[in-house]
Amino acid sequence: MEYSADIELTMAGVGPVRVPFDEPRLKTKQARRHLNRLRVLEEDHFCTDWYAFEFRPATSADRAKLDVVVQLPGPEYGAVIGDTVHNCRASLDILASLVVRLSGGNDKGVHFPFGSSAHHFERMIVDKHFNRASDEAIELLRKLRPYPEGNSVLRALHDLDIQDKHRALIPAGGNITTPEVKAAVIDGRAVITHVEATKPKMRLIFPEAGPAGNCEVIPSLEEMIGLTESIIRSFESLFSD
């Protein structure tokens, strides 16, 4: 015997964020998820055969050399760096729009302003329409000093986000330490007799010529996320009084 029944489906829509400052926090939480993924990728990379030794015997013109040839993480590592940076940067734009709305202003076209100098930053407050915010909010923004000679970490976040839009963020290797190597001269040539059974160590850093140059990738991103979170808290306190 077969039975039939009417089934009624009810779908509950996802409403707006109840706590206003949770809007930018959604992006910083996503940035932390990407950062955790980056830690896994880095750990996995250093568990592989990421290095090799190449010995060059001494010649009449040069001394014997031991080269450590290293391999950097694959392209996913750079992509996840970009995702981490972008979520932090997007969080600040969401925050700027929120602050203007809470100030009673129109948030159309509002972005978090950055400057190439203190003077340029004042112009960007107007160009990015943050001047629609309250006087107290603008003064708090000025205290953040988001320009190179002000808050270099905050400015580096902005510059890394711009760079990622045009080319992948590729880390460099820095501070490589090598194991102990023993050599002897045999028949007039330097020959390796023993290499200490320890892996070399390498820090992954941002390229010297770019934003956050020579700074270690994961600690730098951790600092940028923490800074973004503290900025959100500062503006939240301003509007909770």
C-alpha positions in Angstrom: 0.0 0.0 0.0 1.4 3.4 -0.9 0.8 6.6 1.1 1.2 10.2 0.0 1.6 13.3 2.0 1.9 17.0 1.3 5.3 18.3 2.3 5.7 22.0 3.0 9.1 23.5 2.8 10.0 26.7 4.6 13.2 28.5 3.8 14.5 31.0 6.3 16.5 33.8 4.6 19.7 35.1 6.0 19.0 38.5 7.4 21.3 41.5 7.8 24.1 41.4 10.3 22.6 42.2 13.7 25.7 43.8 15.2 26.9 46.5 12.8 30.6 46.1 13.4 30.4 42.4 12.8 30.2 43.3 9.1 33.9 44.1 8.8 34.8 41.4 11.2 33.4 38.8 8.8 36.3 39.7 6.5 39.0 39.5 9.2 37.7 36.1 10.3 38.0 35.0 6.7 41.5 36.4 6.6 42.4 34.3 9.6 41.1 31.2 7.9 43.3 31.9 4.9 46.3 32.5 7.3 45.7 29.1 8.9 45.7 27.6 5.4 49.0 29.4 4.7 50.5 27.8 7.9 49.5 24.4 6.6 51.0 25.0 3.2 54.2 26.2 4.7 54.5 23.2 7.0 53.8 20.8 4.2 56.4 22.5 2.0 59.1 22.1 4.5 58.3 18.4 5.0 59.2 17.8 1.3 62.7 17.7 -0.3 62.7 21.4 -0.8 66.5 21.8 -0.9 69.5 20.2 -2.5 73.3 20.6 -2.1 75.5 21.3 -5.0 79.3 21.2 -4.4 81.7 23.1 -6.6 85.3 22.0 -6.2 88.1 24.6 -5.8 89.7 25.9 -9.0 92.8 28.0 -9.5 90.5 31.1 -9.6 88.1 30.3 -6.8 87.6 28.5 -3.5 85.4 25.4 -3.1 81.8 26.2 -2.6 78.7 24.4 -1.3 75.5 25.8 -2.8 72.1 25.2 -1.1 69.5 25.1 -3.9 66.1 25.8 -2.5 62.6 25.5 -3.9 59.9 27.9 -2.8 56.3 26.8 -2.2 54.0 26.4 -5.1 51.6 29.0 -6.6 48.8 28.2 -4.1 51.0 29.8 -1.4 51.1 33.1 -3.2 47.4 33.0 -4.0 46.5 32.4 -0.3 48.8 35.3 0.7 46.7 37.5 -1.7 43.4 36.2 -0.3 44.5 37.0 3.2 45.6 40.5 2.3 42.5 41.2 0.3 40.1 40.2 3.0 41.9 42.5 5.5 41.8 45.4 3.0 38.1 44.7 2.1 37.3 44.8 5.9 38.6 48.3 6.1 36.4 49.5 3.1 33.4 47.9 4.7 34.3 49.6 8.0 34.6 53.0 6.3 31.2 52.6 4.7 29.7 51.6 8.0 31.2 54.5 9.9 29.8 57.0 7.3 26.3 55.4 7.6 26.4 55.5 11.4 27.4 59.2 11.1 24.3 59.8 9.1 26.0 60.2 5.8 25.6 58.6 2.3 28.0 55.7 2.0 28.0 55.6 -1.8 31.5 55.4 -3.2 33.1 55.4 0.3 36.4 53.7 0.7 39.0 53.6 3.5 41.5 56.3 2.5 45.3 55.8 2.3 47.9 58.3 1.3 51.4 58.5 -0.1 52.2 61.2 2.5 50.4 63.0 5.3 49.5 65.9 3.0 48.2 63.5 0.3 46.2 61.6 2.9 44.2 64.7 3.7 43.1 64.9 0.1 42.2 61.2 0.0 39.8 61.7 2.9 37.8 63.8 0.6 38.4 61.8 -2.6 37.3 58.6 -0.9 34.3 60.4 0.7 35.2 59.6 4.3 34.6 63.4 4.9 30.9 62.4 5.2 31.7 60.8 8.5 31.5 62.5 11.8 34.3 64.9 13.0 35.2 62.4 15.7 35.5 59.6 13.2 37.7 61.6 10.9 39.9 62.6 13.8 40.2 58.9 14.8 41.1 58.1 11.2 43.9 60.7 11.2 45.4 59.1 14.3 45.8 55.9 12.3 48.2 57.7 9.9 47.7 55.3 6.9 50.7 56.5 4.9 54.4 55.3 4.6 56.0 57.7 7.2 53.0 57.1 9.5 51.9 53.5 9.9 54.1 51.5 7.6 52.3 48.2 8.4 48.9 49.6 7.5 50.2 51.2 4.3 52.0 47.9 3.4 48.6 46.1 3.6 47.2 48.5 1.1 50.2 48.2 -1.3 50.2 44.4 -1.1 46.5 44.4 -2.1 47.2 46.7 -5.1 50.1 44.5 -6.1 48.0 41.3 -5.9 45.5 42.7 -8.3 48.2 43.0 -11.0 50.5 40.0 -10.3 50.8 37.1 -7.9 52.4 37.7 -4.5 55.5 35.4 -4.6 57.6 35.1 -1.4 61.4 35.1 -1.4 63.7 32.9 0.7 65.7 34.6 3.4 68.1 33.8 6.3 69.0 30.3 5.1 71.1 28.4 7.6 73.1 25.4 6.5 74.3 22.3 8.2 77.9 21.8 9.2 80.1 20.7 6.3 83.5 19.0 6.6 85.9 18.8 3.6 89.4 17.5 2.9 92.0 18.1 0.2 92.5 14.9 -1.8 94.9 14.9 -4.7 94.9 18.7 -4.6 91.1 19.1 -4.8 88.6 19.9 -2.0 86.2 17.1 -1.4 83.3 17.0 1.0 83.8 14.2 3.6 80.8 14.7 5.8 77.6 16.8 5.9 75.8 17.1 9.3 72.5 15.3 9.1 70.3 18.3 9.7 68.1 20.2 7.3 68.9 23.8 6.4 66.4 26.3 7.6 64.8 29.1 5.6 62.4 31.9 6.4 59.8 32.9 3.8 59.8 36.7 3.4 58.3 39.3 1.2 60.7 40.5 -1.6 63.0 43.3 -0.5 61.9 45.7 -3.2 58.2 45.5 -2.4 55.8 46.2 0.4 56.8 44.7 3.8 60.2 44.0 2.1 62.3 41.4 4.0 59.6 40.8 6.6 58.6 37.2 7.2 55.3 36.4 5.5 53.2 34.7 8.2 54.1 37.0 11.1 53.6 40.1 8.9 50.1 38.9 7.9 49.3 38.1 11.5 50.3 41.7 12.4 48.2 43.1 9.6 45.1 41.1 10.7 45.6 42.1 14.3 46.0 45.8 13.3 42.8 45.6 11.2 40.9 44.1 14.2 42.1 46.8 16.5 41.0 49.5 14.1 37.5 48.0 14.0 37.4 48.0 17.8 38.5 51.6 17.9 35.7 52.8 15.7 33.2 50.5 17.5 34.1 52.2 20.8 33.6 55.6 19.2 30.0 54.7 18.3 29.2 52.8 21.5 29.5 55.8 23.8 
